[in-house]
Amino acid sequence: MSGIHADEKTKSTAARIETLHPVDTEKRSATSQNGEDEISEADNKRLRRRIDWFLMPLLCTVYGLQYLDKTGLTWASIMGIIPDTKLTMDEYSWLGSVFFLGFLAGEYPLCWAQQRWPLAKVTGLTIIVWGAVLGSMAACKDFKGLMVTRFLLGFLESAITPALTIFTAQWYRVSEQGLRTGVWYSTQAGSVIFGGSVAYAFAMGSLHKTLSIASWRALLILFAAITVVVGVAFMFLIPDSPETAWFLTEEDRKLARIRTKENQLGTTDNRFKWYQVREALLDPAVWLLCLVSLTIMIPSGGLLNFYGIVVKSMGFTAESTLLMSTAGSWNVASVLFFPWLAGKLRRRALVSVLPMLIGLVGVAMVWGAKNKIVRFIGYNLGLGYAAAFGLAISLLTSNVAGRTKKTTANAMFLIFCGCCAACGELTADCVGNLIGPQTFRQKDAPGYVPALTSIVVLYCVAILLLIATHFLYAHRNSKRVWTEGNEPLAADSEDLTDRENPHFHYAL
């Protein structure tokens, strides 16, 4: 392509790829001509459809359960956990934050375990243990017990998003990843519908004296049982990689690898490489996405953990608040529509600005309106960040290559969602959620003006960061080597990072 060229370092890396593979240009061309390394469009569609049917339902269920279990505290706060365990409002805030301290602590060791041992087995076992911990939370009688179980829940659930991003990168082409990430990420809205409805049913059962235990305890026990069952299913039904897929024939397994070779993400090498850790830590694009995560998830931590309390303070009854909590499920449409739009326009970072603007308008409505219905609608619109966060995850999935670099970047991204005191790829998500509940202070009730002010500022910063991310990736693409037709695809087997591989194309 005219006007696009490589600098000397890129040319050197390209030459190294050719040196590493002396079979190379001539043999690769012959292979392509024979069709051995190609997949027909009919086979591609057939395989993608089969993978969707066998993989996506469980990935969606697991992510939905993670969100359900994480936000169970919100429903429990309306159902009586605060008086039953003699919590103060400040202690309740810490129950929201300690989850993400555990998230922060678990991110690196569990990401390392996912790299070291079979991915599906490690993830399935983690789900089973987290279900058991959630069940034990139902037996807690004071603040100390709740703090321990919430910390452990965060520790265990920190493994889920990194695992799902790796599964998505393994099985789908870059052009397919945005929508699939949006689909499994959208299940959090389905969790809101399911969780709110079940919580309402249990609350009504408690009101009519048909439950032998507190309604919030029954709710947590049910969620725990479902989680354990799903964890067992995950261990036995989800393959660790396309090469071990029980639902594909031997020929289809080969085709599954061929169809994702163009990703050049280097996900086939399980060795831990320290230079890739260093590259992730020094990559400005990774840090931009981490900061996006931080600025989105600080508001998330407060809006979600205090959803029930804030909505109830608007003048609704406890039972009405539980039922109305399902209104947040409008995000199902948002989280599916915006990834679809981003795929059509091929502009994920810029499209993600749109749901952030919706969230900004929603928070402004809560801040400025007096009518409780308008404020309630605004509060739910304020959760519009969900689609933007899902698109940010998909950018990380598509634009970070190298198995160790991807694992590290994932850890940094999610940890930032939890606590700035530590470092990592998934870090951003954890830091934000750790800080978020602390912005909603008891002395600021019922208006919570300082919290709403901070959310408006952070949403604006997130929008600027997303725009900067787009232009950084566009700038990198302008310096890449482009070849028509048969690009060298050695990068996948050589486990090259996106910065090492001169033929890597960043999704915008």
C-alpha positions in Angstrom: 0.0 0.0 0.0 1.6 3.3 -1.1 2.5 5.8 1.6 2.9 3.1 4.3 6.3 1.9 5.2 8.3 0.3 8.0 11.0 2.0 10.0 14.4 0.2 10.4 13.4 -1.6 13.5 10.2 -3.0 11.9 12.2 -4.1 8.8 14.7 -5.9 11.1 11.9 -7.7 12.9 10.3 -8.7 9.6 13.6 -10.1 8.4 13.9 -12.0 11.7 10.5 -13.6 11.0 11.7 -14.7 7.6 15.0 -16.1 9.2 13.1 -18.0 11.8 11.1 -19.7 9.1 13.3 -20.7 6.2 10.3 -22.6 4.6 9.0 -19.2 4.0 8.0 -17.2 1.1 8.2 -19.8 -1.6 6.8 -22.6 0.4 4.2 -20.4 2.0 3.0 -19.4 -1.4 2.9 -23.0 -2.6 0.9 -23.9 0.5 -1.6 -21.2 -0.1 -2.0 -22.2 -3.7 -2.7 -25.8 -2.6 -5.3 -24.5 -0.2 -3.7 -26.3 2.8 -3.6 -23.2 4.9 -6.8 -21.7 3.7 -10.4 -22.1 4.7 -13.3 -21.6 2.4 -16.0 -19.0 3.3 -18.6 -21.8 3.7 -16.4 -23.7 6.1 -15.6 -20.5 8.0 -19.3 -19.7 8.5 -20.1 -23.3 9.4 -17.3 -23.4 12.0 -18.1 -20.0 13.5 -21.7 -21.0 13.9 -20.7 -24.3 15.6 -18.2 -22.6 17.9 -20.9 -20.0 18.8 -23.4 -22.7 19.8 -21.0 -24.7 21.9 -18.8 -22.0 23.4 -20.9 -18.8 23.9 -23.7 -20.1 26.1 -21.3 -21.1 28.9 -19.1 -18.0 28.5 -22.2 -15.9 28.8 -23.5 -17.8 31.8 -20.2 -17.5 33.6 -19.9 -13.8 33.1 -23.5 -13.3 34.0 -22.9 -15.2 37.3 -19.8 -13.2 38.1 -21.9 -10.0 37.8 -24.8 -11.6 39.7 -22.7 -12.8 42.6 -20.7 -9.6 42.7 -23.8 -7.4 42.9 -25.7 -9.7 45.3 -24.7 -7.4 48.1 -26.8 -4.6 46.5 -30.0 -6.7 46.8 -29.0 -8.0 50.2 -28.7 -4.4 51.4 -32.5 -3.9 50.7 -33.4 -7.3 52.1 -32.1 -6.8 55.6 -28.4 -7.7 55.6 -27.5 -4.4 57.2 -29.7 -4.8 60.4 -29.2 -8.5 60.6 -25.4 -8.2 60.7 -25.4 -4.9 62.6 -23.6 -3.0 59.9 -23.0 0.7 59.8 -23.2 2.5 56.4 -19.5 3.0 56.5 -18.9 -0.7 57.0 -21.3 -1.5 54.2 -19.1 0.8 52.0 -16.1 -1.3 52.9 -17.9 -4.5 51.9 -18.1 -3.0 48.4 -14.4 -2.0 48.4 -12.9 -5.2 50.0 -14.3 -7.3 47.1 -11.9 -5.4 44.8 -9.0 -5.6 47.2 -9.4 -9.4 46.9 -9.8 -8.8 43.1 -6.5 -7.0 43.2 -4.7 -9.7 45.2 -6.0 -12.5 43.0 -5.4 -11.0 39.6 -1.7 -12.0 39.1 -1.6 -15.4 40.8 -4.7 -16.6 39.0 -3.6 -15.2 35.6 -0.3 -17.0 36.1 -2.2 -20.2 36.9 -4.2 -19.8 33.7 -1.0 -19.5 31.7 0.7 -22.4 33.5 -2.1 -25.0 33.5 -5.0 -25.9 31.2 -7.2 -22.7 30.9 -10.6 -24.3 31.1 -9.7 -26.6 34.0 -8.3 -23.7 36.1 -11.2 -21.5 35.3 -13.8 -24.2 36.1 -12.2 -25.0 39.4 -12.1 -21.3 40.3 -15.8 -21.0 39.6 -16.6 -24.0 41.8 -14.6 -22.6 44.8 -16.2 -19.1 44.4 -19.6 -20.7 44.5 -18.7 -22.4 47.8 -17.4 -19.1 49.2 -20.6 -17.4 48.2 -22.6 -20.0 50.0 -20.6 -19.5 53.2 -21.4 -15.8 53.0 -25.0 -16.6 53.7 -23.9 -18.0 57.1 -22.1 -14.8 58.2 -23.4 -13.0 61.2 -21.2 -9.9 61.5 -18.9 -7.5 59.7 -15.8 -9.5 60.0 -17.2 -12.7 58.5 -18.7 -10.7 55.6 -15.3 -8.9 55.0 -13.5 -12.3 54.7 -16.0 -13.8 52.3 -16.2 -10.7 50.2 -12.4 -10.6 49.9 -12.3 -14.2 48.8 -15.0 -13.7 46.3 -13.0 -10.9 44.7 -9.9 -13.0 44.7 -11.6 -15.8 42.9 -13.7 -13.8 40.5 -10.6 -11.9 39.3 -9.8 -14.8 37.0 -13.0 -14.7 35.0 -12.6 -11.7 32.6 -9.0 -12.5 31.7 -10.1 -16.1 31.0 -13.0 -15.0 28.8 -10.8 -12.6 26.8 -8.3 -15.4 26.1 -11.0 -17.8 25.0 -12.4 -15.1 22.7 -9.0 -14.4 21.2 -8.3 -18.2 20.8 -11.6 -19.0 19.0 -12.5 -15.9 17.0 -11.0 -13.6 14.3 -10.3 -10.0 15.3 -13.3 -8.8 13.2 -15.5 -11.2 15.2 -14.2 -10.4 18.7 -15.9 -7.1 19.4 -19.4 -8.5 18.9 -18.7 -11.7 20.9 -17.2 -9.8 23.7 -20.2 -7.5 23.7 -22.5 -10.6 23.8 -20.9 -12.2 26.9 -20.5 -8.8 28.5 -24.2 -8.0 28.0 -25.2 -10.9 30.2 -24.7 -8.6 33.2 -27.9 -6.9 32.2 -29.6 -10.3 32.1 -28.2 -10.9 35.6 -29.9 -7.7 36.7 -33.3 -9.0 35.5 -32.8 -12.5 37.0 -31.3 -11.3 40.3 -33.8 -8.5 40.8 -36.8 -10.8 40.1 -35.5 -13.6 42.4 -34.7 -11.1 45.1 -38.2 -9.6 44.9 -39.7 -13.2 45.1 -37.7 -14.0 48.2 -38.5 -10.6 49.8 -42.2 -11.2 49.3 -41.8 -14.7 50.7 -40.1 -13.2 53.8 -42.9 -10.6 54.1 -45.6 -13.4 54.1 -43.5 -15.6 56.5 -43.0 -18.4 54.0 -39.2 -18.5 54.4 -37.5 -20.2 57.4 -34.3 -18.1 57.0 -33.7 -14.5 56.1 -34.5 -13.7 52.5 -31.0 -12.4 51.7 -29.4 -15.6 53.0 -31.8 -17.7 50.8 -30.8 -15.5 47.9 -27.1 -16.1 48.4 -27.5 -19.8 48.8 -29.4 -20.1 45.5 -26.8 -18.1 43.7 -24.1 -20.2 45.2 -25.7 -23.5 44.1 -26.1 -22.3 40.5 -22.5 -21.2 40.5 -21.1 -24.5 41.6 -23.2 -26.4 39.0 -22.0 -24.1 36.2 -18.4 -24.5 37.4 -18.6 -28.3 37.1 -20.1 -27.9 33.6 -17.4 -25.5 32.6 -14.6 -27.9 33.6 -16.0 -30.7 31.5 -17.6 -29.0 28.5 -15.2 -26.1 27.6 -12.0 -27.2 25.8 -8.7 -25.6 26.7 -8.0 -24.7 23.1 -9.3 -25.5 19.6 -6.8 -28.4 19.4 -8.7 -30.2 22.2 -12.3 -29.3 21.2 -14.5 -32.4 21.7 -17.3 -30.9 19.6 -15.0 -30.6 16.5 -13.7 -33.3 14.1 -10.0 -33.6 13.6 -10.3 -31.8 10.3 -12.4 -29.0 11.9 -9.8 -28.5 14.7 -7.2 -27.8 12.0 -9.5 -25.4 10.3 -10.3 -23.7 13.6 -6.6 -22.9 14.0 -6.3 -21.7 10.4 -9.3 -19.4 10.6 -7.7 -17.4 13.5 -4.1 -17.4 12.2 -4.6 -14.0 10.8 -5.0 -12.7 14.4 -1.3 -13.1 15.0 -1.9 -12.9 18.7 0.6 -15.6 19.8 -1.7 -17.5 22.1 -0.3 -20.9 21.5 2.9 -20.7 23.6 2.4 -21.3 27.4 5.9 -20.2 28.4 6.1 -17.2 30.7 8.3 -14.5 29.1 9.6 -11.6 31.2 10.4 -9.4 28.3 6.7 -9.5 27.4 5.8 -8.4 30.9 8.1 -5.5 30.5 6.7 -4.6 27.2 3.1 -4.6 28.6 4.2 -2.3 31.5 5.9 0.1 29.1 3.2 0.1 26.4 1.3 3.5 26.3 -1.7 1.9 24.6 -2.1 -0.6 27.5 -1.9 2.2 30.0 -4.5 4.3 28.1 -6.9 1.4 28.3 -6.1 0.9 32.0 -6.9 4.5 32.6 -10.1 4.1 30.6 -11.0 1.2 32.9 -10.2 3.3 36.0 -12.3 6.3 35.0 -15.2 4.1 34.1 -15.1 1.7 37.1 -14.7 4.3 39.9 -18.3 5.4 39.0 -19.3 1.8 38.5 -18.2 0.8 42.0 -20.4 3.5 43.6 -23.4 3.3 41.3 -23.8 -0.5 41.6 -23.0 -1.0 45.3 -25.3 1.9 46.3 -28.0 1.3 43.6 -30.6 -0.1 46.1 -29.8 2.4 48.8 -29.9 5.5 46.6 -33.0 4.4 44.7 -34.8 3.7 48.0 -33.8 7.1 49.3 -35.7 8.6 46.3 -38.9 7.6 48.0 -39.6 4.0 46.8 -40.4 1.1 49.1 -37.9 -1.8 49.6 -40.0 -4.2 47.5 -40.5 -1.6 44.7 -36.7 -0.9 44.7 -36.0 -4.6 44.2 -38.4 -4.9 41.4 -37.3 -1.7 39.8 -33.7 -2.7 39.9 -34.4 -4.7 36.7 -34.7 -1.4 34.8 -30.9 -1.4 34.5 -31.4 -4.2 32.0 -31.8 -1.6 29.2 -28.0 -2.1 29.0 -28.7 -5.4 27.1 -29.7 -3.4 24.1 -26.8 -0.9 24.6 -24.1 -3.5 25.1 -25.3 -5.4 21.9 -26.0 -2.4 19.7 -22.8 -0.4 20.2 -20.4 -3.3 19.5 -22.4 -4.1 16.4 -22.1 -0.4 15.3 -18.4 -0.4 16.1 -18.0 -3.5 13.9 -19.8 -1.8 11.0 -17.8 1.4 11.3 -14.6 -0.3 12.4 -14.1 2.3 15.1 -14.5 0.7 18.5 -12.8 3.4 20.5 -14.8 6.3 19.0 -18.1 4.4 19.1 -17.5 3.7 22.8 -17.7 7.5 23.4 -21.5 7.4 22.6 -22.6 5.2 25.6 -20.4 7.4 27.8 -22.3 10.4 26.7 -25.6 8.7 27.5 -24.2 7.9 31.0 -23.1 11.5 31.4 -26.7 12.8 30.6 -28.1 10.2 33.0 -25.9 11.3 36.0 -26.8 15.0 35.2 -30.5 14.0 35.5 -30.0 12.5 38.9 -28.1 15.6 40.0 -30.5 18.3 38.7 -34.0 16.8 38.7 -36.4 16.9 41.6 -39.0 14.3 40.4 -38.2 10.9 41.7 -39.2 9.1 38.4 -36.9 11.4 36.4 -34.1 10.8 38.8 -34.6 7.0 38.7 -34.5 7.0 34.9 -31.3 9.1 35.1 -29.7 6.8 37.5 -30.3 3.9 35.2 -29.0 5.8 32.2 -25.9 6.6 34.2 -25.1 2.9 34.0 -24.5 3.5 30.2 -20.8 3.0 30.7 -21.3 -0.8 30.4 -21.1 -0.8 26.6 -18.0 1.4 26.6 -16.3 -0.9 29.1 -17.1 -3.9 27.0 -15.6 -2.3 23.9 -12.5 -1.4 25.9 -12.1 -5.0 26.8 -12.5 -6.0 23.1 -9.8 -3.5 22.2 -7.5 -5.1 24.7 -8.3 -8.6 23.4 -7.7 -7.7 19.8 -4.7 -5.3 20.1 -2.4 -7.1 22.5 -0.4 -10.0 21.1 2.0 -12.4 22.8 0.6 -14.9 25.4 2.5 -13.4 28.4 1.9 -9.8 27.3 -1.8 -10.5 26.9 -2.0 -12.1 30.3 -0.1 -9.2 31.9 -2.2 -6.5 30.1 -5.4 -8.2 31.1 -4.2 -8.2 34.7 -3.3 -4.5 34.6 -6.6 -3.6 33.1 -8.8 -5.3 35.7 -6.7 -4.4 38.7 -6.9 -0.7 37.8 -10.6 -1.3 38.2 -9.7 -2.0 41.8 -6.8 -0.4 43.7 -4.1 2.0 42.6 -1.8 0.7 45.4 -0.8 -2.3 43.3 0.1 -2.9 39.7 -1.0 -5.2 36.9 -2.9 -5.5 33.3 -6.4 -5.9 34.7 -5.5 -3.5 37.5 -7.7 -0.6 36.3 -11.0 -2.3 36.8 -10.3 -3.3 40.4 -8.9 0.1 41.5 -11.9 1.9 40.2 -14.4 -0.4 42.0 -12.3 -0.2 45.2 -12.5 3.6 45.2 -16.0 3.9 43.9 -18.0 2.8 47.0 -15.9 5.3 49.1 -17.3 8.2 47.0 -20.8 7.5 48.3 -20.5 8.6 52.0 -23.2 8.5 54.6 -22.8 12.2 55.5 -23.7 13.1 51.8 -27.0 11.3 51.8 -29.5 11.5 50.2 -28.2 13.7 47.4 -24.7 12.3 47.3 -23.6 15.5 45.4 -19.8 14.9 45.8 -20.1 11.4 44.4 -22.2 12.6 41.4 -19.7 15.4 40.8 -16.8 13.0 40.7 -18.7 10.7 38.3 -19.4 13.5 35.8 -15.7 14.5 35.9 -14.5 10.9 35.4 -16.9 10.2 32.6 -15.5 13.3 30.8 -11.9 12.1 31.3 -12.9 8.6 30.0 -14.2 10.1 26.8 -10.9 12.0 26.2 -8.9 8.8 26.9 -11.0 6.8 24.4 -10.4 9.4 21.7 -6.7 9.4 22.5 -6.6 5.6 22.3 -8.1 5.7 18.8 -5.5 8.1 17.5 -2.6 6.2 19.1 -3.7 2.9 17.3 -4.2 4.8 14.1 -0.7 6.3 14.3 0.8 2.9 14.9 -1.0 1.4 11.9 0.3 4.2 9.7 3.9 2.9 10.4 3.2 -0.8 9.7 4.2 -2.9 6.7 1.2 -3.9 4.6 1.2 -6.7 2.2 -1.7 -7.7 0.0 -2.8 -11.4 0.2 -0.3 -13.6 1.9 1.2 -11.9 5.0 3.7 -13.9 7.0 1.7 -15.7 9.7 4.6 -17.0 11.7 3.9 -14.7 14.6 1.2 -16.9 16.1 3.6 -19.9 16.4 6.5 -17.7 17.4 4.5 -15.9 20.1 5.5 -12.4 18.9 4.0 -9.4 20.6 2.1 -6.8 18.7 5.1 -4.4 18.8 7.5 -7.1 17.5 5.3 -8.3 14.6 5.6 -5.7 11.8 2.5 -7.2 10.1 0.2 -6.8 13.1 -2.8 -4.6 12.4 -4.4 -2.7 15.4 -8.2 -2.7 15.5 -9.5 0.8 15.8 
